[in-house]
Amino acid sequence: MALPLIGLVPRAQLLDLPVLQRATFNGCMNEAVRHSGKEDQEIADEIHISPGYMSRFMRGVGQQWAKRLVAFMRTTNSLAPLQWMAEQMGCELTVRNDARREADLLRARLLELEKYERIAA
């Protein structure tokens, strides 16, 4: 039996990793606004900030705070603030470590070698 309510809950937008890796925080904010289909004023009302502050936030204040938060987490060597934000959005945090990165590179190299082997055969 399917729950009709589940179909009514919109899924949060996730950017593709290559897009995310090239994006700025401001770019992500603008994409989120575009994805929502709402005007800046509507969003400002819903998050209880003034339209003027919303405008400043979208033009650079948000990116400044994001960079400060990243600097804070690097300085404290803690992902706790990021974990909290992920939890608030119903997400889990996955940390890419060196071993995983190395395994991914080796896997990609193996696929590349297999492709060349098939071509040569």
N, C-alpha and C positions, 0 to 999 in steps of 0.2 A: 504494500500500500504506500503510495507516494504521498509525501506531505506537501500540500499546495503552498504552504508558507515558504518553503525553501526556494521555490521558483520566484518568489516575490522579492527576495533579498538580493540586491545587486552586488556583484562581485567587485572588489576593489581593483583598480587599474594597476597593472604591473608593466613597467617598461621592459622591453627586450634588453638583455645584458649589454650588447654592443652599443645600443642607443644610450643606455644609462651611463656607460663608461665614458662617453663623449659629452654628456650633458653637464650643465651647470645647475646649481640649486635653483637659481631663478628660472632657468629653462624648464626644470621639473615643475616648479610652481605654476608657470604659465600653461604647461601641458595639463596639469591637474585641473586648472580652471576650465580649459577648453574641453577636457573630458567630461567635466561635471555638467556642461551645458548651461551653467549659471553665469550671471553677470557678477562682476566684482562686488557691486553693492549688495546683492543678495547674499553672497558669501560673508561679507562683512557683518550684515545683520545677523546671520546664523551663528557666527562665532563671537558675536558681541564686541566688535571693535568698530571704531568710527571709519567712515569711508576714506577720510584723509589718511589715517594710519594704514588702512588696507592698501591704499595707493603707494605709500612709502614702503610698506612691507614687500609689495610686489616689485618695486623698482630697485630694491637693494638691501633694505634693512633685514629682510628674511635671510638673504645670502650671508650677510655679515654675521648674524646670529648662528647660522648653520656652521660657518667657518670657525666661529668661537667655540661652538660645542665640540667640533672635531678636534680643535686644539686642546680643549679641556680634557677630552677622553685620551688623547695622546699623552698629555702631561701627567695625567693621573694613572695612565696605563690601565684604564677601566672601560669596559663596554656597557657598564650598568645603565647609563642614560639611554643608550641605543636599545638595550634589552627592554627597558621600561616602555619606550615608544613602540617597539614591536609588539609587546604584550597588549598595549592599549588598542592596537589595530588588529588583534587576534592572530598575530604572526609569531613565528619562532625565528631566532637568529642563528644562522649557520656561519661559522667562521672558517674561511679558507685558510688552511695551514700549508706549510711548505711541503709536507709529505703528499698531501692531496694534489697540490699544484704539480709536483713532480710526477705523480701517477697519471695525471691528466695529460701532461706533456709526453710521457712515454706511450700512453694509449694512442695519442694522436700520431706519434711517430710510427707506431706499429701499423696503424691503419694506412698511413702513407706508404710504408714499405710493402704491405700486402697489395695495395693498388698498383704499384710499380711492378710487382711480381706477376700480377695478372696480365698486365700490359705486355711484359716481356715474354710471357708464355705463349 
